[in-house]
Amino acid sequence: MLVELVTTILQTLYFLFPPMVANASPVLLKGGHPLDHGRFYRDGNRLFGDGKTYEGFIVGFAAGSSVAIIEATLSSFPVESTITGSFMAVGALLGDLFGAFVKRRLGMQRGAPAPLLDQLDFILGAYLFGIVINFVLTGQASVFGKMLDPALQLRIVETSLYLIPALHIATNAGAYMLGLKDRPW
């Protein structure tokens, strides 16, 4: 039982590494050109805020896609692995952007904690984009298409819903201690 759990956790980390890297990479940049161009929504709050920049999006996509390409060299499905990983990287970035949009609509300032939204927005975005691209590629509406057995895909998704929030909290605390983030969440 313990071996199966550890194996599932490692598989989850491996297959979700491209979107996790995409989501984490923008924090390495300071400043940049805001995606919302400083615009406000009709509620009087910024669309996304200064923390969501073109530069961060590009770096996140490049980093996540690079990981997908590296992982593809180990895959029996290198093309599908690269495409899925890259699309999941974009999905992670857009999921995080959606999370920022929701937080601004709730009147929350940049950096304010939003439990579960902060931890799951990017991975749910990655899953959505994984499903869409695999449907286009294979006609199968699954996160990883034909690369993984449906039962393993389900275990990865289930495991991620508790693993990703814990890992997200830990890595944000680490980034705070390293001076990469202003807040430990």
N, C-alpha and C positions, 0 to 999 in steps of 0.2 A: 504494500500500500504506500509506504513512504517513498520507495523507488519510483513508483508510478507518479506520485505527486511531484517529486523533484524533476522527473523527466518532462512532465507537462509544463511546469514552470519554466524550464530551460527552453522548451519548444516555443512557448508563448513569447519569451524574451527574444528569441532568435527571429521569429516570423514578424514580430512587431517592432523590431529594431529600426527599420527605415522610418516609420512614422514617429517613433520616439526620438530619434536623432533630429528629424525635421522640426519637431516641436521644441526641442531643447536648444538648438543651434542659434536662433536669433538673439538669445540672451547674451551671447558673446559680443554683440555689437552694442555700441552706445550711440544713441541719436539716430538720425536718418530722416528720410522724407516720409511723413505720415501717409498711409494709404487713403485716409479720408480727407487729405488736403486741408485739415483744420475745419472741416464743415461740421455743422450742427444738424441734428435731426429735429423734427417738429416739436419734440418734447423739450428742446432747449439744451440737450446734452450732445456731446460729440458723438459722431457715428461709431468710432472705434477708440480714438484717443491716440496720443503720441507714441504709445508703446507698440503700435502695429505699423511697421514701415515697409517700404518697397525693398530696402536693403535686407531687412530681416526675412522677408518672404523669399527673396532670391537665395540667400544663404541657407535658409531652412530647406528649400527645395533641392539645392545643389548637394547639401550634406546628406539628406535622406535618400536622394537618388544615387549618390555615390555608394552608400551602404547597400542599396538594392543591387547595384551592379556587382559589387564585391560578393555579396551573398549568392548572386546568380551563378558565379563561377563554381559554386558547390552544389548547384541544383540540377536535377534531371530535366528541368523545364527552364532553361536559362532565359529565353525570351519572355515567357510568361512571368517568370519571377522578377525580371527587371521592370517590366511594364506594371505589374501589380504593385511592386514595392514603390515605384515612382508615383503612381497614382495615389497610393495610400499616403505617401509623404505630402502630396498636395492636399489630400483630404484632411490630414492632420492639421495643416496650416489653416485651411478654411474652417475647420471645426473650431479651432482656437479663435479665429476671427469672429465666428458666430457667437462664441462664448463672450467675447469682449462686447459685441453688439448687444447681447442680452443684458450684460452687467450695466452698460450705459443706460439702457432702457429702464432698468431698475433703480437708476440714480446712483449707482455704485461708482466710486472713483477708481482710477487706475491703481492696481495693486491691492484693492480691497479683497479680502478673502470671500470666496463663494464656494463653500464645500460641495463636493461632487461635480459641480459645473466646471470648476478649475481643473479637476483631475480627469474628467471623462469627455469633455467637449472635443478634444483633439482625437481621441481614440475612436469615438463614435463617428466623427468625420472621416477618419481613415477607413473604418469598416464600410461606410456608405460608398466611398469611392472605390474600394476594393470590390464590392458587390456590383457596382455599375460597370466597371471595366471588365470584370470577369463575365458578366452577362453579355457584354458586347463581344468579347473574345470567344466565349465558349457556349453561350446560350444558357449557361448555368448561373443562377442567382445565388452565388456563394462568395464569401470573402476571398478565398484563395483558389477559386475555380477547381480545375482538375488536378492541381498540384498536391492537394491534401485530401485525404479521406474525410467525408462529411462528419464522421464522429469525432475525428481529431480537430477539425475546424470548430465544432461546437465546444469541445473541451478548452480550446485556446480562448475562444470568446468568453466563456464562463470564467476561466481563470483570470483573464485580463480585468474583469470587472472588480476584483478585489486586489489583484497584484498591482495594476497600474496606479490606482490612488495611493497605495502605500509607497510605491517607488517614486511617484511624483512628489509626495511630501518629503521624502528623504533626499531626493536630488535637489529640490528647491532649498532645503535647509543647507545642503552642501554648497550650493551656488551662493547663498547668502554669506556663509562663513568664508568663502573665497573672495567675497567682495564683488561678485558678478551680479547680484540682485540686491535691491534696497530693503526687501522684506523676506523673511524666511518661509513664505508660503507662495 
